Amino acid sequence: MLSKMAGRFQGGYMQIGEGDNPYISRVWNEWNEALASEAKTLAHLVLEAPRTLSISAEEYYSASPAG
């Protein structure tokens, strides 16, 4: 996961990285271990609620309608 994030930030062959964006580079000017750790933690926190509150398709369709 972190290697994909680093690749997207740094860019590559025929691809401009997010780190080349002047607005992003004002806050995070280079990819390093601290940024990687912070990005991973924030991604985990953002995705935690939807993952824990989600239900399977079987549970969704088997639930009786309220009423």
PyMOL commands that set and color helices and strands:
alter all, ss='L'
color gray80, all
select helices_A, chain A and resi 2-10+18-20+22-27+33-53+57-62
alter helices_A, ss='H'
color red, helices_A
select strands_A, chain A and resi 11-12+15-16
alter strands_A, ss='S'
color yellow, strands_A
deselect
rebuild
show_as cartoon
